Amino acid sequence: MELANIAVVLKQNELLVADLYRECKRLFPDYSKDFETLALEEEGHAAIVDSLIEEIAEKPDDWKPGKVDRKSVV
């Protein structure tokens, strides 16, 4: 799978998890604030991935599949 396509799937995954947390918010109103916080975090992750998608489109030669760890992004 092309790297840009992987990033799109990752973004979709983050948004689906945000939807899941919002459903949990509805089902467990006593914890609604916690679930909303988690949903917003997932949307933040999706925004980060969205910026990566843009970077990959602008500079595809700068990106390649491989292991990503804390050292490589710091």
C-alpha positions as CSV (number, residue, x, y, z in Angstrom):
1,M,0.0,0.0,0.0
2,E,1.3,3.4,-0.9
3,L,2.4,5.5,2.1
4,A,-0.1,8.3,1.4
5,N,-2.9,5.7,1.4
6,I,-1.6,4.3,4.8
7,A,-1.8,7.8,6.2
8,V,-5.4,8.3,5.0
9,V,-6.4,5.0,6.6
10,L,-4.7,6.1,9.9
11,K,-6.6,9.3,9.8
12,Q,-9.9,7.5,9.3
13,N,-9.0,5.2,12.2
14,E,-8.5,8.1,14.5
15,L,-11.8,9.6,13.5
16,L,-13.6,6.3,14.0
17,V,-12.2,6.0,17.5
18,A,-13.4,9.5,18.2
19,D,-16.9,8.4,17.1
20,L,-16.6,5.3,19.4
21,Y,-15.7,7.6,22.4
22,R,-18.7,9.8,21.6
23,E,-21.0,6.7,21.6
24,C,-19.5,5.8,25.0
25,K,-20.2,9.3,26.1
26,R,-23.9,8.7,25.3
27,L,-24.0,5.3,26.8
28,F,-22.1,6.2,30.0
29,P,-23.2,9.7,30.9
30,D,-21.5,9.6,34.3
31,Y,-18.2,9.6,32.4
32,S,-19.2,11.8,29.5
33,K,-16.6,14.5,30.2
34,D,-13.8,11.8,30.1
35,F,-15.1,10.3,26.9
36,E,-15.4,13.8,25.2
37,T,-11.8,14.5,26.2
38,L,-10.7,11.2,24.6
39,A,-12.7,12.0,21.5
40,L,-11.0,15.4,21.2
41,E,-7.6,13.8,21.6
42,E,-8.4,11.4,18.7
43,E,-9.5,14.3,16.5
44,G,-6.2,16.0,17.4
45,H,-4.3,12.9,16.2
46,A,-6.4,13.0,13.0
47,A,-5.3,16.6,12.5
48,I,-1.7,15.6,12.9
49,V,-2.0,12.8,10.4
50,D,-3.8,15.2,8.0
51,S,-0.8,17.5,8.1
52,L,1.4,14.5,7.4
53,I,-0.8,13.6,4.4
54,E,-0.2,17.2,3.1
55,E,3.5,16.9,3.6
56,I,3.7,13.5,1.8
57,A,1.8,15.0,-1.1
58,E,4.1,18.1,-1.3
59,K,7.4,16.2,-0.8
60,P,6.9,12.5,-1.5
61,D,10.6,11.9,-1.8
62,D,11.1,12.9,1.8
63,W,8.9,10.1,3.0
64,K,9.3,6.3,3.0
65,P,7.7,3.5,5.0
66,G,9.7,2.3,7.9
67,K,9.9,2.0,11.6
68,V,8.9,5.2,13.5
69,D,9.9,5.6,17.1
70,R,10.3,8.4,19.6
71,K,13.9,8.9,18.6
72,S,13.1,9.4,14.9
73,V,10.5,12.1,15.6
74,V,12.2,14.1,18.3
